Every structure is written in structure tokens, then in C-alpha cells.
Amino acid sequence: MGDFTLELNDDQTAVRDWIHGFAADVMRPAAAEWDDREETPWPVIQEAAKIGLYSLDFYAQQYFDPTGLGIPLTMEELFWGDAGIGLSIVGTALAAVGVLANGTEEQIGTWIPQMYGDVNDVKLASFCSSEPDAGSDVSAMRTRAVYDQAKDEWVLNGTKTWATNGGIANVHVVVAVVDPELGARGHASFVIPPNTPGLSQGQKFKKHGIRASHTAEVVLEDVRIPGSCLLGGKEKLDDRLARSRERAKAGRGSVKNAAMATFEASRPAVGAQAVGIARAAYEVALDYAKTRVQFGRPIIDNQGIAFQLADMRTQIDAARLLVWRASWMASAGKPFTSAEGSMSKLYAGETAKKVTAQAMQILGGNGFTREYPVERMHRDSAIYSIFEGTAEIQRLVIARTISGLPIR
Ligand SMILES: Cc1cc2nc3c(=O)[nH]c(=O)nc-3n(C[C@H](O)[C@H](O)[C@H](O)COP(=O)(O)OP(=O)(O)OC[C@H]3O[C@@H](n4cnc5c(N)ncnc54)[C@H](O)[C@@H]3O)c2cc1C
């Protein structure tokens, strides 16, 4: 019969178990402290680097797993460990994907290693697309990149916001407007090399969840970068802009823009993070429900509790299957004809919010305290219907894709 299987192969099982060990032994014990401190957990990132879990090689290996499951398996285990620390570890990957999706081989080889640094000197990277007036509406972006032909340099000005690792990263990937008349089609991605004058950190945000992950504004004032820092190169950009202008004139649809290419590729991975958080909270709630005795019996003896746990588990497994499907499609080069990437991120994100809230309820008063991890997991889960496209925007993408209509 056919080849279809959902069974992980030996390599995948070994990698998953290895990450799980790190998540359980290193991340979980550190989670509450870094959540409290609201700082990047550099020592934990370094521990990850020491064992090869924070490195270009590791992520490249997972990225090129032919089944597509390498990245979702990695994300689920790390975020099962802790979402704030997990995001600090994988925040670099979003910028790396920005380079992988839009960059030349040479750019990939030059910049991605500098995003990770080495074991003795770990570095971070940041992907900067959002702006104060351009969140969901990427076409409202104002950060401008102007080409100085005489010097073969680009000059960037503007303010980015909500940048994970923004201002503390070694390498920033910035999306900017190169042709304002083309809206979202007139954008391009640039690498800002380490220590480039004119780039500075603005406000650092104090957040509701994922507090071990640094989120800040990035201010760009006359930032000059070599022409070679335009991802994909000038020729490709000019060609794309020319096609977009022709399409705009003819009233036809868009050529894919730089930021959207990054988001599409990373959506199932973000869904997998949400699955990890949901599974973590569910496991705590299941254990608790089996041991907490009220009215002379474990609380799981009540259908009201047992059925909640049954629903939680069912939804987590369904979310994982959506994530795996989208990840497999992406790696097999199959287009998301029904917005399968958005579906996976939408459902996994909403499942994480729901399941972590139910877990808190099952733990009663303890669920409301910081003695138990579920309140942190609940706070962490809330970001999953906001970043990388809000839940509403995912629904918009799905609705437009399945209908072919310009639904607003
Ligand atoms: C912790 C954190 C980390 C982040 N990391 C990064 C990062 O590393 N890099 C980066 O570039 N960005 C990052 N972001 C930004 C994130 O992607 C944006 O916050 C998100 O895209 C939403 O934009 P906004 O906050 O401006 O909300 P808005 O776009 O203003 O949306 C406000 C509300 O209106 C709804 N809405 C908007 N338009 C529509 C519509 N057409 N139909 C229905 N509802 C609509 C939204 O769904 C939302 O509920 C991060 C954000 C946070 C909070």
C-alpha cells in the first residue's frame, strides 16, 4: 500500500528527545526567573549554543528535513520548555528566514553565521517589519530606503516597532519602502550589518507574556549600508519593481512582497510554538486533575473536568496535524492553495489560548499563582493571536484564498 505515515523516523525521534531533555532540564527550571526579570536569558542561549541547539547548522539541518517536520518538532519541544526563552532562542531564526527567503547564496553565507555568533560569543538577529502605523497593514509602511548610486549605498530612515531582539541584535533585517507608489509591492528587505551607525534601540516594551524575549523599537537615522546589503540584489529588485509597475498599470494582482514571503514561510513554525505551550499546560492540568482530591475523589473523576481535558487533548492534536500538514506542504514545494499555513497558525494560536485558560481553571487557586507555571503559559499564549499576523488577519487570508474574493 501507499507510503503515507505520521510516524516519526529514528532521526526525528532522537532530535525531538534531545531537545526535550534541554527543555526539561535547562529551560523549565529557568523559566520563572527570566519571566520575572524581563530580560534576554543570555546564559540559557549560551547553554543551547554549547550543545549545538543554537546554531546555523542545527536549524539548517531541521529546515532541510525532507518531511518538513524538523522545524515544527524543534519548535514544539522548545516552547514546551518555555515560550519566552524559546522565543529568545528562535527569534534569530525569523531574521534568518528573511535572508533565506529573499537573499542570494552569498548573502545567506555571509549574514546567517553572524546572526548566531559562536559558542563563546553568542549573537542574536532581529527581523524588523512592523511600524507604529503599519502593523497588520503592511502597505502603510513608511521606513524609506533610497539608493545612492554614486556610492552604491542604500540610505535608510524610519522607525520600526515590536522588533523581537531589536537593538540588541548583531544583525537586523529591515523591510523598507523603495517605491512608495507601489504600496506593499514597493518594499525590499535589507541587512543592517553589526555596529552600523544610525541604528539605535528605541523604547523597550514591558509585556504581558513572553517576557524573557526582548521586544523594542528600532530607530534608523541616515543608516548607510553597502549596495550588497539589499537582499536578492539590485537586478532582481529592479526586475520585480518593473513587473509590479506593469501589473499595477494593467490593474492586476501583486508580485509577492518581501515581508509577506517571510511570514508565509514561518507561519506553521509559529503554530508549532503554540502547540508546545498548549501541550505543556495540558500536561500540568492532567497531572493535577489526577492527584487533586476534592469531595473524596480526584477532580478528574468529575466529567466536567475529564471532558475539558479530553477536549484540550483533541484540540492540541488537531492543531499539531494542521501544523504538520502545512510544514510538509511547504517543504514539498506545494503552494498553500487554501491558506494552509494561515490555518495552522490560526488554529494552533487559538488552541493555546483556550487550553492554557482551561488549565488555569483546572488548577483552581493554584492556577492563579506564580507557584505553578500555567498562569505564565496563559500569558505567553496570548501573543499567538497577535504576532506574525493577528487571528483576524489569518481569517482574512483564509477567506480570500478560499473564495478568491477581495474580502475586507
Ligand atoms: C511581542 C511581540 C513581538 C513581535 N515581534 C515582531 C518582530 O520580530 N518583527 C516584526 O516586524 N513585528 C513583530 N511584532 C509585531 C506584530 O506582528 C504586530 O503587532 C501585528 O502584526 C499586529 O499589528 P498591530 O499591533 O499594529 O495591530 P493592528 O494592525 O493595529 O491591529 C489591531 C486590531 O485590529 C485588527 N485588524 C486590523 N486590520 C483588520 C482587518 N482588516 N480586519 C479585521 N481586523 C483587523 C487586528 O486583528 C487587531 O485585533 C511583534 C509584536 C509583539 C507584540
The ligand as an SDF file (V2000), in Angstrom:
LIG
                    3D

 53 58  0  0  0  0  0  0  0  0999 V2000
    5.7600   40.5480   21.4880 C   0  0  0  0  0  0  0  0  0  0  0  0
    5.7250   40.9360   20.0570 C   0  0  0  0  0  0  0  0  0  0  0  0
    6.7510   40.5640   19.2120 C   0  0  0  0  0  0  0  0  0  0  0  0
    6.7450   40.9350   17.8760 C   0  0  0  0  0  0  0  0  0  0  0  0
    7.8160   40.6390   17.0850 N   0  0  0  0  0  0  0  0  0  0  0  0
    7.8860   41.2130   15.8470 C   0  0  0  0  0  0  0  0  0  0  0  0
    9.0810   41.1070   15.0830 C   0  0  0  0  0  0  0  0  0  0  0  0
   10.0560   40.4600   15.4910 O   0  0  0  0  0  0  0  0  0  0  0  0
    9.1400   41.7520   13.9010 N   0  0  0  0  0  0  0  0  0  0  0  0
    8.0910   42.4710   13.4060 C   0  0  0  0  0  0  0  0  0  0  0  0
    8.2120   43.0370   12.3270 O   0  0  0  0  0  0  0  0  0  0  0  0
    6.9290   42.5840   14.1050 N   0  0  0  0  0  0  0  0  0  0  0  0
    6.8210   41.9720   15.3110 C   0  0  0  0  0  0  0  0  0  0  0  0
    5.6620   42.1050   16.0570 N   0  0  0  0  0  0  0  0  0  0  0  0
    4.5510   42.8900   15.5020 C   0  0  0  0  0  0  0  0  0  0  0  0
    3.3060   42.1060   15.2120 C   0  0  0  0  0  0  0  0  0  0  0  0
    3.4830   41.3270   14.0720 O   0  0  0  0  0  0  0  0  0  0  0  0
    2.1490   43.1090   15.1110 C   0  0  0  0  0  0  0  0  0  0  0  0
    1.8560   43.5270   16.4300 O   0  0  0  0  0  0  0  0  0  0  0  0
    0.9390   42.5350   14.4490 C   0  0  0  0  0  0  0  0  0  0  0  0
    1.1870   42.3730   13.0770 O   0  0  0  0  0  0  0  0  0  0  0  0
   -0.3040   43.4170   14.6220 C   0  0  0  0  0  0  0  0  0  0  0  0
   -0.0590   44.7430   14.2990 O   0  0  0  0  0  0  0  0  0  0  0  0
   -0.5230   45.9040   15.3180 P   0  0  0  0  0  0  0  0  0  0  0  0
   -0.0060   45.5470   16.6570 O   0  0  0  0  0  0  0  0  0  0  0  0
   -0.1250   47.1980   14.7320 O   0  0  0  0  0  0  0  0  0  0  0  0
   -2.0890   45.7740   15.3660 O   0  0  0  0  0  0  0  0  0  0  0  0
   -3.1490   46.4320   14.3570 P   0  0  0  0  0  0  0  0  0  0  0  0
   -2.7970   46.0720   12.9590 O   0  0  0  0  0  0  0  0  0  0  0  0
   -3.3200   47.8560   14.6780 O   0  0  0  0  0  0  0  0  0  0  0  0
   -4.4640   45.6440   14.7370 O   0  0  0  0  0  0  0  0  0  0  0  0
   -5.2920   45.9990   15.8390 C   0  0  0  0  0  0  0  0  0  0  0  0
   -6.5200   45.0790   15.8200 C   0  0  0  0  0  0  0  0  0  0  0  0
   -7.2820   45.3160   14.6290 O   0  0  0  0  0  0  0  0  0  0  0  0
   -7.4620   44.1030   13.9280 C   0  0  0  0  0  0  0  0  0  0  0  0
   -7.4770   44.3620   12.4820 N   0  0  0  0  0  0  0  0  0  0  0  0
   -6.5970   45.1110   11.7550 C   0  0  0  0  0  0  0  0  0  0  0  0
   -6.9410   45.0910   10.4620 N   0  0  0  0  0  0  0  0  0  0  0  0
   -8.0430   44.3100   10.3550 C   0  0  0  0  0  0  0  0  0  0  0  0
   -8.8730   43.8800    9.2900 C   0  0  0  0  0  0  0  0  0  0  0  0
   -8.6160   44.2460    8.0360 N   0  0  0  0  0  0  0  0  0  0  0  0
   -9.9330   43.0820    9.5420 N   0  0  0  0  0  0  0  0  0  0  0  0
  -10.1930   42.7060   10.8110 C   0  0  0  0  0  0  0  0  0  0  0  0
   -9.4420   43.0510   11.8770 N   0  0  0  0  0  0  0  0  0  0  0  0
   -8.3920   43.8530   11.6440 C   0  0  0  0  0  0  0  0  0  0  0  0
   -6.2720   43.2470   14.3170 C   0  0  0  0  0  0  0  0  0  0  0  0
   -6.5290   41.8650   14.0850 O   0  0  0  0  0  0  0  0  0  0  0  0
   -6.1380   43.5980   15.7910 C   0  0  0  0  0  0  0  0  0  0  0  0
   -7.0700   42.8630   16.5450 O   0  0  0  0  0  0  0  0  0  0  0  0
    5.6440   41.6780   17.3740 C   0  0  0  0  0  0  0  0  0  0  0  0
    4.5920   42.0380   18.2320 C   0  0  0  0  0  0  0  0  0  0  0  0
    4.6330   41.6970   19.5470 C   0  0  0  0  0  0  0  0  0  0  0  0
    3.5100   42.1500   20.4450 C   0  0  0  0  0  0  0  0  0  0  0  0
  1  2  1  0
  2  3  1  0
  2 52  2  0
  3  4  2  0
  4  5  1  0
  4 50  1  0
  5  6  2  0
  6  7  1  0
  6 13  1  0
  7  8  2  0
  7  9  1  0
  9 10  1  0
 10 11  2  0
 10 12  1  0
 12 13  2  0
 13 14  1  0
 14 15  1  0
 14 50  1  0
 15 16  1  0
 16 17  1  0
 16 18  1  0
 18 19  1  0
 18 20  1  0
 20 21  1  0
 20 22  1  0
 22 23  1  0
 23 24  1  0
 24 25  2  0
 24 26  1  0
 24 27  1  0
 27 28  1  0
 28 29  2  0
 28 30  1  0
 28 31  1  0
 31 32  1  0
 32 33  1  0
 33 34  1  0
 33 48  1  0
 34 35  1  0
 35 36  1  0
 35 46  1  0
 36 37  1  0
 36 45  1  0
 37 38  2  0
 38 39  1  0
 39 40  1  0
 39 45  2  0
 40 41  1  0
 40 42  2  0
 42 43  1  0
 43 44  2  0
 44 45  1  0
 46 47  1  0
 46 48  1  0
 48 49  1  0
 50 51  2  0
 51 52  1  0
 52 53  1  0
M  END
$$$$
